[in-house]
Amino acid sequence: MDSKIKQLEEMGFTHDQAESALQRANNDLEQAIGYLFGDSEEKHPPEAQMFDEDYNIHSGTVAISNPQDIPQFPLQESQNYGYGSGWGTESEQLDLDEFNLFENPKAFLRNKETIPAVVPKIGNTPGRFVIPLYVVLCQNHAFNEILLSKNVDQEFTENWFSDQQEEAESSQDDSESFIAAIQQLIAFFTTTSERSFISSEGFYNKVSESFKAHEFEDWDELVTIAAKDLDKNMKSVLGKKFDLLDSQAVDQDGQLKTFKSVNIDSDCREATLVESISKLLWSPESYAIKSIAPILGIQISPNDTARQISSLNIEESFYPALFTSKYRSLIEEMNKKRIQSAKERTTITSRIMALSSFEGKKIRSFLDKTKIYMEKIGEKEAHEDLSKLSDSVKDESGQLNEKLKKINHDYVKLDTSIQDNIIEEIKKDDMLDVPSKYHLVGVVFSDTHYAYRSSHKSGNEWVLFLADAPNGVVVDFRTTQCTFGEIKGYIQDEPSDKYIFLVYDDENTLQGDVLKLPGSLSSFFTQDNKFLHAQIENAEKEDIDVVQSNEESTEYVSRKDFGGKERADSDTDLIDI
């Protein structure tokens, strides 16, 4: 196979492309070339059965390749994580007396290995999908800088971190209270807080009543309304506009439209995310994309057709701005050049084949044999003519093969389905600037199951959050560090009838200096840290008192009788009825 890989590399393909094509073509060189040039349609295998019986019963967790690193929850048949194609309805008020995550102060203390967690109270509630959305947003430096741009009053209460409603009247209006809650959420993910986890209820209680009352049907609707609420509150409190989610397009009437997310439905679903977006945004019916927001939300909608859809391959990074009208003419020109290259390739290939064989016979082999025969019978002049003809065929074949290699190389580099090819062409154009690269930073399957790329961990590791919510009540949770490869696997394993929400951020919005917290926010967490340590100290003191009390009580009962005398081991308590 190595020689064939080398041949394909000489034609302009990469080692990986050549190796993959040969594997698909069962080591047949011509068929591999056909695959690489798009002459042979790729047949995607039917989607494998990726979920076992337990998964289908519980419909609550993904098929996991590293079970030792994720929670082993006692899943029940009645469990519902809200993975259905519909978003369900708000759950009824549930009694949490059976199990309370917030009773033990010592469980709250964070250490170096702790991954901060925002724990929901209940699951499968559409409005609470906003919580993982804000957790993902809090990993964006540009978002944090805007929200922390003003020193908003922070009213400390001892139950701010739990799932209890505040009893005291607040002096803040709703907008200021909401911005203060977001600031607390941002600061909680930094090292300023010493708590390992908090309840999401403290934040969710500050969300507008109109938002909580809304019956959301999908992510697009939720993001649109959440962004509208945030924009209103930011203008009121911070005097700033929230436009990090605002992408723009021009409709067929020339009107400028703003949209908050891109929706990929089953009709646009292709093998990769970039191919799916390309099919959606380059379709004749699509609006002309004017600009892409710094934070791009992408909704992968459930399969609503009878046809089977293969799993979706998600890119860790891509250039969404390439789908704007700014780069369209360059991409169209690349496509034209590629078509022309394909035509030239066909012409040259036909000529090479014509020089190689005739009616199934190898021409050069035939010439060589004839030349040898002419030499044997003494036809010197014929021998010389055949030698010249053989050399001419050889020279022309060599020249054509060299030309074919160059055309093949250009053909591969003009493939606009590979975004890096477009970037290389943009670099050659002085009139165009290279667009920003966007990185995947969040994947939300539900309000109790999501992943995000932490900006507060070294190397921006991914964090997977899972909550155990039997009957809709969250009783336990787990946060686990993982790789992008594992996140990619979870997405591919997710059934095609489920919603998935992806968040990609412009790399420029992820970079910046260390956040400086406003004075009021710093004081808030200084006070909370002191309160937490005091709680732990009191809990430890109570534990010691209880142990001592139990030891004294045990010694007294075992060593004394009712008259105050020591009793023998053989004595037995008698109850006088």
C-alpha positions, -999 to +999 in steps of 0.1 A: +000+000+000+030+023+007+038+027-030+002+035-039+001+061-011+033+077-025+017+078-059-014+096-045+008+120-025+026+129-057-008+137-072-012+164-045-032+144-018-022+143+018-010+110+034-042+107+054-064+113+024-045+087+004-045+061+031-082+066+038-091+064+001-072+032-004-088+016+026-122+025+013-113+012-022-099-021-009-064-010-021-076-004-056-057+026-069-081+036-096-111+034-074-092+053-047-085+081-072-122+081-080-131+086-044-106+114-040-119+132-071-155+127-062-162+103-091-174+076-068-203+084-045-196+076-009-221+052+007-225+059+044-232+028+064-265+026+082-264+040+117-253+013+141-273+003+171-254+023+197-276+020+227-282-011+248-315-022+264-308-002+296-303+030+277-336+025+258-354+019+290-341+049+308-335+072+279-314+093+302-277+088+296-254+086+266-235+055+256-203+061+275-168+049+266-152+057+299-176+045+326-150+047+353-149+085+349-186+093+351-213+089+378-228+055+385-263+067+394-291+043+405-313+050+375-349+042+377-374+032+350-395+063+357-365+086+352-369+113+326-341+136+317-361+156+291-344+141+260-376+138+240-380+157+208-405+179+226-394+200+255-422+189+278-439+212+304-429+227+337-429+201+364-452+204+394-437+216+427-419+186+442-411+177+478-373+177+484-374+166+520-363+130+510-329+141+499-311+175+502-278+181+486-272+212+506-273+199+542-236+191+548-214+222+549-182+202+546-193+189+512-192+225+498-155+232+504-136+234+471-101+220+465-076+222+436-092+192+419-128+204+423-148+213+392-174+240+402-210+229+395-243+247+392-268+221+403-305+223+392-333+216+416-355+197+391-351+184+356-370+182+324-383+218+326-379+239+294-373+272+311-343+257+330-325+249+298-314+286+302-291+275+331-266+255+310-268+283+284-256+308+310-230+283+323-215+282+288-218+320+284-198+324+317-168+307+301-166+335+275-142+363+284-159+390+263-193+382+279-178+383+314-161+416+308-194+432+297-213+418+327-187+429+352-182+464+338-202+479+366-200+476+404-236+463+410-247+461+446-245+425+459-268+417+488-254+388+507-279+363+522-268+331+540-289+309+517-279+324+484-262+292+473-290+268+482-324+260+466-343+280+492-363+311+483-351+344+499-374+356+526-360+391+531-372+419+509-346+431+484-339+468+478-329+460+442-352+462+412-357+431+391-331+442+364-304+449+390-311+417+409-308+397+376-275+413+366-262+408+402-271+371+399-252+367+366-222+384+382-223+359+411-225+331+385-194+344+367-174+349+399-184+314+412-165+298+383-133+316+393-110+309+422-126+337+441-153+314+455-143+285+478-176+266+472-176+235+452-212+238+440-243+260+442-279+256+434-291+270+401-323+282+418-306+314+431-300+324+396-333+310+381-354+329+407-340+361+392-352+353+357-382+373+346-416+358+353-426+362+317-396+341+307-404+313+332-440+313+321-432+308+285-438+274+268-406+270+248-407+247+218-370+247+208-336+262+214-341+290+188-370+303+207-354+301+241-322+318+230-341+346+213-362+354+243-333+349+268-311+373+247-340+398+246-344+397+284-306+401+289-304+430+265-332+448+283-316+443+318-281+452+306-294+485+291-312+493+323-283+485+347-251+486+327-261+510+299-248+485+274-263+466+245-261+428+244-253+418+208-229+389+212-256+366+198-268+388+170-261+374+135-275+392+105-289+382+071-305+400+041-338+385+030-350+382-005-367+416-003-334+432+007-345+437+044-318+432+071-329+405+096-313+396+129-312+359+141-298+344+173-291+308+162-288+285+132-312+256+130-301+225+112-331+203+105-331+167+091-333+180+055-300+198+058-283+171+078-250+159+063-221+139+075-203+168+091-215+200+108-197+223+083-213+204+053-247+207+070-243+245+075-230+248+039-261+230+025-284+252+047-268+286+041-258+282+004-292+270-007-311+292-032-339+297-007-315+309+021-311+345+031-277+361+022-257+360+055-243+395+063-225+388+095-220+361+121-223+368+159-192+364+181-212+337+199-229+314+175-256+290+187-265+260+164-296+239+170-294+203+157-331+195+154-346+160+158-351+138+127-387+143+117-385+122+086-389+085+079-353+082+065-325+071+086-299+098+094-263+090+101-245+104+132-232+139+129-195+146+129-188+178+148-157+200+141-139+214+171-132+246+151-144+261+119-148+295+101-186+304+100-179+338+085-170+320+052-207+315+047-213+353+046-218+371+013-183+388+017-165+356+006-191+342-017-176+355-050-142+340-041-157+306-032-177+306-065-145+314-084-127+285-067-156+262-077-154+273-113-116+267-113-121+233-098-146+224-125-122+236-152-094+215-135-117+185-136-122+189-173-085+193-180-078+163-158-103+142-179-087+153-212-051+146-200-061+113-184-077+102-217-046+112-237-024+092-212-046+062-216-045+065-254-007+066-252-006+036-229-029+011-246-048+003-278-075-023-280-063-038-247-026-040-256+001-020-240+015+003-267+050+008-253+054-030-248+042-036-283+067-010-297+096-025-277+088-060-290+085-047-326+117-028-323+136-059-311+121-079-340+131-052-366+167-053-352+168-090-355+157-091-392+181-062-400+156-035-406+178-008-391+159+022-404+126+008-391+143+000-358+155+037-355+120+050-364+104+027-338+130+038-312+122+075-319+084+068-316+089+049-284+109+077-269+084+102-281+055+083-264+076+080-233+084+117-232+049+128-239+035+104-212+060+118-187+051+154-195+014+146-193+018+128-160+037+158-146+009+182-158-017+158-143+000+159-109-001+197-109-037+197-120-046+171-094-028+192-067-048+223-077-080+203-079-076+192-043-066+227-031-097+241-048-121+219-028-143+244-010-158+218+013-124+220+031-124+254+048-086+256+051-084+257+013-106+288+013-084+304+040-053+298+018-070+315-012-081+345+010-045+350+022-035+355-015-062+382-019-051+416-006-087+428-007-100+402+018-091+396+054-089+362+071-120+356+092-119+346+128-118+309+138-146+298+160-142+271+187-168+248+201-173+257+238-206+242+247-229+212+240-263+210+257-284+178+256-308+189+283-309+209+315-294+180+334-268+169+308-244+192+292-207+199+286-186+230+283-150+240+277-139+256+309-120+289+306-108+286+343-090+252+339-055+249+325-056+240+288-093+247+286-104+212+295-139+201+288-163+195+317-192+170+315-221+177+339-246+150+346-274+152+372-294+122+385-331+132+385-355+103+393-391+115+389-378+150+379-361+156+413-323+161+412-308+140+440-272+138+429-248+151+403-213+146+389-188+168+370-161+151+351-131+164+330-130+150+295-115+155+261-131+169+229-128+134+214-151+121+242-176+150+237-176+143+200-183+107+207-213+116+230-227+138+202-223+110+176-240+085+199-270+107+207-301+094+189-312+115+159-346+122+174-331+144+202-323+181+203-286+191+206-275+227+211-240+237+202-222+269+211-192+282+190-173+312+201-151+336+181-116+329+194-111+366+200-139+366+226-122+338+246-089+357+251-081+385+276-065+394+308-074+379+341-109+391+352-110+418+378-141+415+399-160+446+410-155+456+447-191+446+457-187+412+441-153+405+457-168+415+491-197+392+485-175+362+481-152+372+509-182+372+532-195+339+518-161+322+522-160+332+558-196+320+563-187+287+547-157+281+570-178+291+600-205+266+590-178+238+586-162+247+619-196+245+636-205+212+619-172+197+630-177+209+666-212+194+666-198+161+653-172+161+682-199+169+708-221+142+694-193+116+695-183+126+731-219+126+742-224+091+727-193+078+743-202+091+777-237+078+774-225+043+764-200+042+792-226+053+818-252+027+806-227-002+804-210+005+838-237+016+861-270+001+873-300+022+883-287+026+919-255+041+907-235+009+914-214-009+889-231-039+876-217-072+865-214-082+829-240-109+836-266-085+849-296-078+826-320-049+823-354-058+835-385-038+827-412-038+854-445-039+837 
